[in-house]
Amino acid sequence: MEPEERTGTIVVNPGGGEAPVTVKQWLLFWAVSLVNVIPIIGSIAYVIFVLYVAFAKNPKFPVSMQNFCKAYFVVIAIMIVLGLIFAGSFLGMLASIGAGY
């Protein structure tokens, strides 16, 4: 592995590694996230999109974007689990209050 050369704020890899993610690619990625606005279906579609980018065998997506989507999916999974735990405890609390009458 060759050392990286730093020029200003841009890191140049003389070994000819992968090109960085462009602004256009990031804008397209975040524009697709607007699908989240659609209730229920949008959230499911967005998770499917993140999974598609993260685990696609197609070299269309840069490795850095795939790694970001893998990490983002882990965060989404943690939030879903915490949401289910919170909802379960809240519903259990409501059921115990209702059983007292």
Secondary structure as GFF3:
##gff-version 3
##sequence-region A 1 101
A	DSSP	beta_strand	5	7	.	.	.	ID=ss1
A	DSSP	beta_strand	10	12	.	.	.	ID=ss2
A	DSSP	alpha_helix	23	32	.	.	.	ID=ss3
A	DSSP	three_ten_helix	33	37	.	.	.	ID=ss4
A	DSSP	alpha_helix	41	55	.	.	.	ID=ss5
A	DSSP	alpha_helix	63	99	.	.	.	ID=ss6
###
